[in-house]
Amino acid sequence: MQEQTSSFLKGLILIFCSLVLLPTSLDLMQDHDDVESQYERECDIQYRALTGNFSAIDTELCSELYDERSRRLALFIGCLAAFVISGLVGLVIVLPGYSTLE
C-alpha cells in the first residue's frame, strides 16, 4: 500500500511539472517566433524585396540572429519534449492499471 501511494504521488508530481512546463513552452515558442520574424525582416532577401527594403544586409547581424534562432528552437523543442514526456509518464503512473505492471 505504501509503495502504491508513493507511485501515485510521483505521478501527480510529474503531472504538476507538466502543467508548469506548458506555459513555459508557450513562452519559448513566442520567443522563437519573435527571433524568426526579426531574422526574416533583416536577412531574408525575398521578404526584404517584397517590403521594398533594398539596403545592404548586415551579415554580422544575420549570423547572430541565425545562431539565436537555432538556440531558441532547441530550447523550445527541449521544453516541449519535457512537457509531453512528463505528462504522459505521470498519467501512466496515476491511471489505474499501473499497479498491475509492477
Contacts in CASP RR format, 6 or more apart in sequence:
PFRMAT RR
TARGET T0000
AUTHOR 0000-0000-0000
METHOD contacts of the structure
MODEL  1
MQEQTSSFLKGLILIFCSLVLLPTSLDLMQDHDDVESQYERECDIQYRAL
TGNFSAIDTELCSELYDERSRRLALFIGCLAAFVISGLVGLVIVLPGYST
LE
3 102 0 8 1.000
4 99 0 8 1.000
7 93 0 8 1.000
7 98 0 8 1.000
7 99 0 8 1.000
7 102 0 8 1.000
8 93 0 8 1.000
8 94 0 8 1.000
10 90 0 8 1.000
10 93 0 8 1.000
11 89 0 8 1.000
11 90 0 8 1.000
11 91 0 8 1.000
11 93 0 8 1.000
11 94 0 8 1.000
12 90 0 8 1.000
12 94 0 8 1.000
14 86 0 8 1.000
14 87 0 8 1.000
14 89 0 8 1.000
14 90 0 8 1.000
14 93 0 8 1.000
15 86 0 8 1.000
15 87 0 8 1.000
15 90 0 8 1.000
15 91 0 8 1.000
15 94 0 8 1.000
17 82 0 8 1.000
17 86 0 8 1.000
17 87 0 8 1.000
18 83 0 8 1.000
18 84 0 8 1.000
18 86 0 8 1.000
18 87 0 8 1.000
18 90 0 8 1.000
21 79 0 8 1.000
21 82 0 8 1.000
21 83 0 8 1.000
21 86 0 8 1.000
22 83 0 8 1.000
24 79 0 8 1.000
24 83 0 8 1.000
25 76 0 8 1.000
25 79 0 8 1.000
25 80 0 8 1.000
25 83 0 8 1.000
28 72 0 8 1.000
28 75 0 8 1.000
28 76 0 8 1.000
28 79 0 8 1.000
28 80 0 8 1.000
29 76 0 8 1.000
29 80 0 8 1.000
31 72 0 8 1.000
31 75 0 8 1.000
31 76 0 8 1.000
32 69 0 8 1.000
32 72 0 8 1.000
32 73 0 8 1.000
32 75 0 8 1.000
32 76 0 8 1.000
35 65 0 8 1.000
35 68 0 8 1.000
35 69 0 8 1.000
35 72 0 8 1.000
36 69 0 8 1.000
38 65 0 8 1.000
39 62 0 8 1.000
39 65 0 8 1.000
39 66 0 8 1.000
39 69 0 8 1.000
40 47 0 8 1.000
41 47 0 8 1.000
41 48 0 8 1.000
41 51 0 8 1.000
42 57 0 8 1.000
42 58 0 8 1.000
42 61 0 8 1.000
42 62 0 8 1.000
42 65 0 8 1.000
43 57 0 8 1.000
43 61 0 8 1.000
43 62 0 8 1.000
43 65 0 8 1.000
43 66 0 8 1.000
45 57 0 8 1.000
48 54 0 8 1.000
48 55 0 8 1.000
48 57 0 8 1.000
92 98 0 8 1.000
END
